[in-house]
Amino acid sequence: MKSSAVRLLRLRVKIDIDKAVQAFGISKSMLYKIELGYRFPSAKVICKMSELYGCSIDEIYMALGISRNSNKNLN
């Protein structure tokens, strides 16, 4: 699997896939798709990612390559 910016945020804090999906309330498949850039998480999941990964919400948006405004249109 290629290392995306979102995946690197997770790995930086040594969170495994199982703990992440449990905290976010999403499937492993969905997390893989988010980390590979095929899907975008909801604003709620982005907030949970920020808390678990110990970074700002803006850092999550930057890692995803989207802006807060564009995420409103994705949900």
C-alpha positions as CSV (number, residue, x, y, z in Angstrom):
1,M,0.0,0.0,0.0
2,K,1.3,3.4,-0.8
3,S,1.9,5.8,2.1
4,S,-0.5,8.7,1.8
5,A,-0.4,11.7,4.1
6,V,-3.5,10.5,6.0
7,R,-1.9,7.1,6.5
8,L,1.3,8.7,7.7
9,L,-0.6,10.7,10.3
10,R,-2.0,7.4,11.7
11,L,1.3,5.7,11.6
12,R,3.0,8.6,13.3
13,V,1.0,8.0,16.5
14,K,1.3,4.2,16.1
15,I,-2.4,3.6,15.7
16,D,-3.3,0.3,14.0
17,I,-6.1,-0.2,11.6
18,D,-8.3,-2.0,14.1
19,K,-8.1,0.7,16.7
20,A,-8.7,3.4,14.1
21,V,-11.8,1.8,12.5
22,Q,-13.3,1.1,15.9
23,A,-12.8,4.8,17.0
24,F,-14.2,6.2,13.8
25,G,-17.1,3.7,13.4
26,I,-16.2,2.8,9.9
27,S,-15.1,-0.4,8.1
28,K,-11.5,-1.3,7.4
29,S,-12.4,-1.1,3.7
30,M,-13.6,2.5,4.1
31,L,-10.4,3.5,6.0
32,Y,-8.2,1.9,3.3
33,K,-10.2,3.9,0.6
34,I,-9.8,7.1,2.6
35,E,-6.1,6.6,3.1
36,L,-5.6,5.8,-0.6
37,G,-7.7,8.9,-1.7
38,Y,-10.6,7.0,-3.2
39,R,-13.1,8.1,-0.7
40,F,-13.5,11.1,1.6
41,P,-14.6,10.9,5.2
42,S,-17.5,12.8,6.7
43,A,-16.9,15.9,8.8
44,K,-17.7,13.8,11.9
45,V,-15.0,11.2,11.0
46,I,-12.5,14.0,10.3
47,C,-13.1,15.3,13.8
48,K,-12.5,11.9,15.3
49,M,-9.4,11.5,13.2
50,S,-8.1,14.8,14.5
51,E,-8.6,13.7,18.1
52,L,-7.1,10.2,17.7
53,Y,-4.2,11.4,15.6
54,G,-3.4,14.4,17.9
55,C,-3.5,16.9,15.1
56,S,-5.7,19.8,14.0
57,I,-8.8,19.4,11.8
58,D,-7.0,21.5,9.2
59,E,-4.1,19.1,9.1
60,I,-6.5,16.3,8.3
61,Y,-8.1,18.3,5.5
62,M,-4.6,19.1,4.1
63,A,-3.6,15.5,4.3
64,L,-6.8,14.6,2.4
65,G,-6.1,17.3,-0.2
66,I,-9.5,18.9,0.3
67,S,-10.8,22.1,1.9
68,R,-13.6,22.4,4.5
69,N,-15.9,23.9,1.9
70,S,-15.4,21.1,-0.6
71,N,-16.2,18.5,2.1
72,K,-19.6,19.9,2.6
73,N,-20.4,19.1,-1.0
74,L,-19.1,15.6,-0.7
75,N,-21.5,14.5,2.1
